[in-house]
């Protein structure tokens, strides 16, 4: 299989991608264990191979500890990806890393279901549990 160096190079720097800040606010019920579910049905990014848009529904589930995520900043964070060439798998991993860094939840799970590309639906899930 032939590798395209530009294609491969794009994805090597994805973990260092400077994204907008996900803001948080103080949880007044940190003594309670509960779950927040956020659905983002209009997520878009760019296929790094073809340059065509990819569309997905992203579901974020988390149990807050000290902080809850501020929704406007999360929306601005997700809009940032509209012009970014990124693999489906990298989308989920990058979002989860940034989300955990900002919110410091008890646990979090991100699932992204991408619309069909070439007749294939891709669903990527990753979970985080604090130690």
N, CA and C of each residue as an Amber inpcrd file, in Angstrom:
protein
   393
   0.8350000  -1.1730000   0.0000000   0.0000000   0.0000000   0.0000000
   0.8860000   1.2450000   0.0000000   0.6480000   2.1240000  -0.9510000
   1.4380000   3.3460000  -1.0810000   0.9500000   4.3890000  -0.0890000
   1.8880000   5.0350000   0.5970000   1.5450000   6.0790000   1.5540000
   1.7530000   7.4480000   0.9350000   0.8160000   8.3350000   1.1620000
   0.9130000   9.7150000   0.7200000   1.5250000  10.5050000   1.8690000
   2.7270000  11.0640000   1.7020000   3.4270000  11.7050000   2.8090000
   2.6680000  12.9180000   3.3460000   2.0290000  13.6940000   2.4900000
   1.2590000  14.8430000   2.9610000   0.1020000  14.3780000   3.8380000
  -0.5440000  13.3430000   3.4100000  -1.6770000  12.7540000   4.1280000
  -1.2500000  12.2650000   5.5000000  -0.1520000  11.5430000   5.5610000
   0.3470000  11.0150000   6.8270000   0.8270000  12.1430000   7.7390000
   1.5000000  13.1220000   7.1790000   2.0170000  14.2290000   7.9760000
   0.9280000  15.0470000   8.6460000  -0.1870000  15.1900000   7.9770000
  -1.3170000  15.9330000   8.5440000  -1.7750000  15.3260000   9.8610000
  -1.8480000  14.0370000   9.9190000  -2.3910000  13.3640000  11.0900000
  -1.3930000  13.2300000  12.2300000  -0.1150000  13.3490000  11.9580000
   0.8850000  13.2580000  13.0190000   0.8040000  14.4240000  13.9940000
   0.3220000  15.5660000  13.5280000   0.2890000  16.7700000  14.3590000
  -1.0760000  16.9980000  15.0070000  -1.9970000  16.0860000  14.8450000
  -3.3710000  16.2860000  15.3080000  -3.4530000  16.4380000  16.8260000
  -2.6120000  15.7540000  17.5740000  -2.6580000  15.8480000  19.0450000
  -2.2040000  17.2140000  19.5400000  -1.4300000  17.9350000  18.7300000
  -0.9480000  19.2630000  19.1090000  -1.8220000  20.3720000  18.5360000
  -2.9090000  20.0050000  17.8830000  -3.8120000  20.9670000  17.2680000
  -4.3430000  21.9440000  18.3100000  -4.1900000  23.2280000  18.0600000
  -4.6550000  24.2690000  18.9990000  -6.1390000  24.5040000  18.7460000
  -6.9620000  24.0710000  19.6970000  -8.4110000  24.1790000  19.5770000
  -8.9320000  25.2670000  20.5150000 -10.1430000  25.7640000  20.2590000
 -10.7350000  26.7260000  21.1980000 -10.9070000  26.0990000  22.5780000
 -10.9150000  26.9320000  23.5970000 -11.0470000  26.4670000  24.9700000
 -12.4720000  25.9910000  25.2560000 -12.5820000  24.8730000  25.9400000
 -13.8680000  24.4160000  26.4620000 -13.9700000  24.9900000  27.8690000
 -14.9420000  25.8730000  28.0670000 -15.1040000  26.5210000  29.3630000
 -15.9620000  25.6630000  30.2880000 -15.8170000  25.8880000  31.5780000
 -16.5670000  25.1260000  32.5820000 -17.1450000  26.0850000  33.6210000
 -18.0790000  25.5860000  34.3910000 -18.6240000  26.3310000  35.5270000
 -18.7230000  25.3800000  36.7130000 -18.7430000  25.9490000  37.9180000
 -18.6750000  25.1390000  39.1300000 -19.9720000  24.3850000  39.4020000
 -19.8320000  23.0950000  39.5920000 -20.9560000  22.2020000  39.8830000
 -21.3490000  22.3480000  41.3600000 -22.5830000  22.7150000  41.6260000
 -23.0650000  22.8770000  42.9980000 -23.5240000  21.5520000  43.6210000
 -23.5320000  20.4870000  42.8110000 -23.9550000  19.1690000  43.2960000
 -22.8320000  18.1510000  43.1730000 -21.6180000  18.5720000  43.4640000
 -20.4710000  17.6760000  43.2930000 -20.4960000  16.4860000  44.2470000
 -21.3410000  16.5490000  45.2880000 -21.4690000  15.4190000  46.2080000
 -22.3950000  14.3420000  45.6450000 -23.0660000  14.6350000  44.5330000
 -23.9900000  13.6910000  43.8880000 -23.3290000  13.1030000  42.6380000
 -23.6320000  11.8530000  42.3700000 -23.1460000  11.2190000  41.1480000
 -24.3050000  11.1930000  40.1690000 -24.1530000  11.8930000  39.0670000
 -25.1930000  11.9400000  38.0470000 -24.5480000  12.0470000  36.6710000
 -25.3520000  11.8590000  35.6480000 -24.8450000  11.8280000  34.2790000
 -25.4470000  12.9550000  33.4540000 -24.6130000  13.5960000  32.6610000
 -25.0510000  14.6020000  31.7050000 -24.8100000  14.0280000  30.3080000
 -25.8080000  14.1240000  29.4510000 -25.6900000  13.6630000  28.0610000
 -25.8290000  14.8610000  27.1330000 -24.8820000  15.0140000  26.2440000
 -24.9000000  16.1000000  25.2670000 -24.8770000  15.4870000  23.8740000
 -25.8290000  15.8660000  23.0320000 -25.8780000  15.3770000  21.6540000
 -25.5740000  16.5280000  20.7100000 -24.6380000  16.2910000  19.8190000
 -24.2430000  17.2870000  18.8220000 -24.5460000  16.6780000  17.4530000
 -25.7520000  16.9500000  16.9030000 -26.1870000  16.2670000  15.6810000
 -25.6490000  16.8550000  14.3810000 -24.9430000  17.9740000  14.4440000
 -24.4990000  18.6270000  13.2130000 -22.9870000  18.8190000  13.1580000
 -22.2390000  17.8620000  13.6930000 -20.7860000  17.9640000  13.6740000
 -20.2720000  17.7780000  12.2460000 -19.2930000  18.5960000  11.8860000
 -18.6740000  18.4760000  10.5640000 -17.1650000  18.6300000  10.6740000
 -16.4730000  17.8640000   9.8580000 -15.0320000  18.0130000   9.7040000
 -14.7200000  17.6860000   8.2470000 -13.4580000  17.6220000   7.9130000
 -13.0340000  17.3580000   6.5330000 -12.2770000  16.0410000   6.4720000
 -12.5670000  15.2470000   5.4590000 -11.7840000  14.0300000   5.2250000
 -10.3860000  14.4600000   4.7770000  -9.3410000  14.0430000   5.4930000
  -7.9900000  14.4740000   5.1270000  -7.5040000  13.8760000   3.8030000
  -8.1130000  12.8170000   3.3570000  -7.6970000  12.1690000   2.1080000
  -8.3470000  12.8170000   0.8870000  -9.6730000  13.0720000   0.9830000
 -10.4060000  13.5730000  -0.1810000 -10.6740000  15.0730000  -0.1340000
 -10.6200000  15.6670000   1.0570000 -10.9520000  17.0770000   1.1970000
 -12.4530000  17.3320000   1.2320000 -13.2410000  16.2550000   1.2280000
 -14.6950000  16.3870000   1.2590000 -15.1900000  16.4540000   2.7010000
 -16.3640000  17.0660000   2.9180000 -16.8780000  17.1580000   4.2900000
 -17.3630000  15.8140000   4.8240000 -17.1560000  15.6090000   6.1050000
 -17.6970000  14.4580000   6.8380000 -18.6960000  15.0060000   7.8500000
 -19.8210000  14.3190000   7.9960000 -20.8660000  14.7360000   8.9260000
 -21.0610000  13.6440000   9.9690000 -21.3260000  14.0610000  11.2090000
 -21.4860000  13.0840000  12.2890000 -22.4130000  13.6160000  13.3600000
 -22.9330000  12.6780000  14.1320000 -23.5910000  12.9940000  15.3950000
 -22.6440000  12.5610000  16.4930000 -22.3380000  13.4890000  17.3760000
 -21.4380000  13.1840000  18.4830000 -22.2460000  13.2100000  19.7730000
 -22.0610000  12.1740000  20.5700000 -22.7310000  12.0860000  21.8690000
 -21.6630000  12.0900000  22.9460000 -21.8040000  13.0220000  23.8860000
 -20.8940000  13.1110000  25.0190000 -21.7010000  12.7940000  26.2680000
 -21.2430000  11.8090000  27.0120000 -21.8510000  11.4650000  28.2900000
 -20.7690000  11.6170000  29.3450000 -21.1130000  12.2630000  30.4640000
 -20.1110000  12.3980000  31.5220000 -20.7620000  12.5790000  32.8790000
 -20.0010000  12.2550000  33.9050000 -20.4130000  12.4670000  35.2810000
 -19.5250000  13.5650000  35.8460000 -20.1020000  14.7410000  36.0770000
 -19.2730000  15.8510000  36.5510000 -18.8000000  15.6510000  37.9790000
 -17.6730000  16.2330000  38.2380000 -17.1560000  16.2690000  39.6020000
 -17.2560000  17.7260000  40.0480000 -16.2020000  18.4690000  39.9540000
 -16.2120000  19.8660000  40.3900000 -16.7930000  20.8030000  39.3240000
 -16.6910000  20.4160000  38.0280000 -17.0940000  21.3120000  36.9450000
 -18.0910000  20.6710000  35.9810000 -18.9180000  21.5420000  35.4060000
 -19.7830000  21.1700000  34.2870000 -19.3220000  21.9720000  33.0770000
 -19.5710000  21.4430000  31.9040000 -19.1330000  22.0970000  30.6750000
 -20.1310000  23.1760000  30.2570000 -19.5960000  24.3200000  29.8930000
 -20.4060000  25.4370000  29.4120000 -20.7180000  25.1780000  27.9340000
 -21.9920000  25.1770000  27.5780000 -22.4210000  24.6960000  26.2660000
 -22.0350000  25.5990000  25.0940000 -22.0580000  26.9140000  25.2610000
 -21.6800000  27.7810000  24.1450000 -20.2240000  27.5450000  23.7470000
 -19.3520000  27.4100000  24.7360000 -17.9430000  27.1730000  24.4190000
 -17.7600000  25.8050000  23.7560000 -18.5590000  24.8150000  24.1670000
 -18.4870000  23.4980000  23.5250000 -18.9310000  23.5970000  22.0680000
 -19.9720000  24.3830000  21.8190000 -20.4400000  24.5890000  20.4360000
 -19.3450000  25.2400000  19.5910000 -18.6960000  26.2670000  20.1350000
 -17.6170000  26.9330000  19.3960000 -16.4410000  25.9850000  19.1760000
 -16.1810000  25.1520000  20.1600000 -15.1300000  24.1460000  20.0400000
 -15.4370000  23.1980000  18.8770000 -16.6670000  22.6990000  18.8020000
 -16.9980000  21.7320000  17.7430000 -17.0370000  22.3890000  16.3640000
 -17.4700000  23.6430000  16.2960000 -17.4970000  24.3560000  15.0070000
 -16.0880000  24.4860000  14.4360000 -15.0970000  24.5920000  15.2870000
 -13.7000000  24.7120000  14.8660000 -13.2990000  23.6010000  13.8890000
 -13.8400000  22.4050000  14.0860000 -13.4520000  21.2470000  13.2800000
 -13.9650000  21.2970000  11.8390000 -14.8590000  22.2080000  11.5230000
 -15.4370000  22.2850000  10.1750000 -14.3960000  22.4130000   9.0720000
 -13.2700000  23.0270000   9.3770000 -12.2290000  23.2290000   8.3650000
 -10.9860000  22.3840000   8.6170000 -11.1040000  21.3850000   9.4750000
  -9.9450000  20.5750000   9.8410000 -10.0130000  19.2110000   9.1660000
  -8.9470000  18.8380000   8.5020000  -8.8290000  17.4960000   7.9350000
  -8.4050000  16.5390000   9.0410000  -9.2850000  15.5930000   9.3590000
  -9.0170000  14.7160000  10.5040000  -9.7380000  13.3830000  10.3300000
  -9.0740000  12.3010000  10.6920000  -9.6890000  10.9780000  10.6630000
 -10.7930000  10.8860000  11.7140000 -11.7730000  10.0650000  11.4640000
 -12.8670000   9.8510000  12.4120000 -12.3320000   9.4340000  13.7820000
 -11.3960000   8.5150000  13.7800000 -10.8390000   7.9950000  15.0290000
 -10.1330000   9.0940000  15.8200000  -9.4590000   9.9840000  15.1050000
  -8.7450000  11.0680000  15.7610000  -9.7010000  12.1110000  16.3280000
 -10.8380000  12.3220000  15.6660000 -11.8460000  13.2610000  16.1730000
 -12.2260000  12.8860000  17.5980000 -12.5990000  11.6330000  17.7970000
 -13.0760000  11.1820000  19.1070000 -11.9750000  11.2790000  20.1560000
 -10.7960000  10.8450000  19.8230000  -9.6960000  10.8950000  20.7800000
  -9.3100000  12.3230000  21.1460000  -9.2590000  13.2070000  20.1780000
  -8.8960000  14.6090000  20.4340000  -9.9700000  15.2980000  21.2780000
 -11.2380000  15.1030000  20.9230000 -12.3160000  15.7260000  21.6910000
 -12.3130000  15.2190000  23.1350000 -12.1420000  13.9220000  23.3190000
 -12.1430000  13.3930000  24.6820000 -10.9740000  13.9520000  25.4940000
  -9.7980000  14.0060000  24.9150000  -8.6480000  14.5550000  25.6390000
  -8.8870000  16.0010000  26.0560000  -9.4080000  16.8170000  25.1390000
  -9.6730000  18.2200000  25.4490000 -10.7930000  18.3610000  26.4780000
 -11.8200000  17.5260000  26.3550000 -12.9600000  17.5510000  27.2680000
 -12.5240000  17.2060000  28.6940000 -11.7610000  16.1430000  28.8280000
 -11.2850000  15.7060000  30.1510000 -10.3510000  16.7490000  30.7640000
  -9.5080000  17.3310000  29.9540000  -8.5870000  18.3670000  30.4480000
  -9.3670000  19.5550000  31.0190000 -10.4600000  19.9270000  30.3710000
 -11.2460000  21.0790000  30.8160000 -12.1550000  20.7580000  31.9970000
 -12.9060000  19.6610000  31.9090000 -13.9680000  19.3780000  32.8830000
 -13.5340000  18.5030000  34.0580000 -12.4860000  17.7200000  33.8630000
 -12.0130000  16.8000000  34.9130000 -13.1550000  15.9650000  35.5070000
 -13.9050000  15.2530000  34.6710000 -15.0740000  14.5000000  35.1510000
 -14.6850000  13.2160000  35.8790000 -15.6640000  12.6160000  36.5570000
 -15.4730000  11.2890000  37.1560000 -15.2240000  10.2760000  36.0480000
 -16.0450000  10.3710000  35.0100000 -15.9060000   9.5320000  33.8270000
 -16.5330000  10.2660000  32.6520000 -16.1400000   9.8780000  31.4680000
 -16.7110000  10.4750000  30.2540000 -16.6610000   9.4380000  29.1430000
 -17.6140000   9.5490000  28.2380000 -17.6800000   8.6610000  27.0750000
 -18.1090000   9.4970000  25.8790000 -17.3740000   9.3610000  24.8030000
 -17.7180000  10.0680000  23.5740000 -17.9380000   9.0390000  22.4810000
 -19.0720000   9.1810000  21.7960000 -19.4070000   8.3280000  20.6580000
 -19.6900000   9.2250000  19.4680000 -19.0470000   8.9500000  18.3550000
 -19.2930000   9.6890000  17.1210000 -19.7630000   8.7090000  16.0600000
 -20.9390000   8.9840000  15.4980000 -21.4350000   8.1700000  14.3900000
 -21.4160000   9.0470000  13.1410000 -20.5350000   8.6690000  12.2260000
 -20.3660000   9.4250000  10.9960000 -21.3180000   8.9200000   9.9180000
 -21.8280000   9.8510000   9.1240000 -22.6860000   9.4890000   8.0030000
 -21.9130000   8.5750000   7.0510000 -22.6370000   7.7870000   6.2610000
 -21.9550000   6.8470000   5.3620000 -20.9670000   7.5320000   4.4270000
 -19.8300000   6.8760000   4.2740000 -18.8280000   7.2660000   3.2790000
 -18.4950000   5.9920000   2.5290000 -18.7680000   5.9780000   1.2510000
 -18.5380000   4.7740000   0.4640000 -19.4250000   3.6270000   0.9190000
 -20.6080000   3.9630000   1.4470000 -21.5480000   2.9430000   1.8920000
 -21.2370000   2.3770000   3.2690000 -20.2790000   2.9760000   3.9810000
 -19.8830000   2.4730000   5.2960000 -20.1370000   3.5520000   6.3510000
 -20.8630000   3.1710000   7.3990000 -21.0660000   4.0520000   8.5480000
 -19.9620000   3.7290000   9.5640000 -19.2760000   4.7650000  10.0170000
 -18.2290000   4.5770000  11.0230000 -18.7180000   5.1110000  12.3530000
 -18.6040000   4.2950000  13.4010000 -18.9210000   4.7220000  14.7640000
 -17.6810000   4.4920000  15.6150000 -17.2440000   5.5460000  16.2930000
 -16.0610000   5.4750000  17.1310000 -16.4520000   5.8770000  18.5500000
 -16.0350000   5.0710000  19.5370000 -16.3450000   5.3380000  20.9420000
 -15.0700000   5.2550000  21.7630000 -14.9490000   6.1670000  22.7120000
 -13.8350000   6.1080000  23.6590000 -14.3440000   6.5400000  25.0240000
 -13.8490000   5.8880000  26.0640000 -14.2460000   6.1920000  27.4280000
 -13.0500000   6.6150000  28.2620000 -13.3480000   7.3990000  29.2830000
 -12.3490000   7.8390000  30.2500000 -12.9190000   7.5910000  31.6400000
 -12.1030000   7.0660000  32.5360000 -12.4810000   6.9120000  33.9340000
 -11.3410000   7.4520000  34.7670000 -11.6570000   8.3790000  35.6830000
 -10.5970000   8.9480000  36.5130000 -10.1210000   7.9190000  37.5240000
  -8.8990000   8.0840000  37.9350000  -8.3130000   7.1370000  38.8930000
  -8.3920000   7.6450000  40.3050000
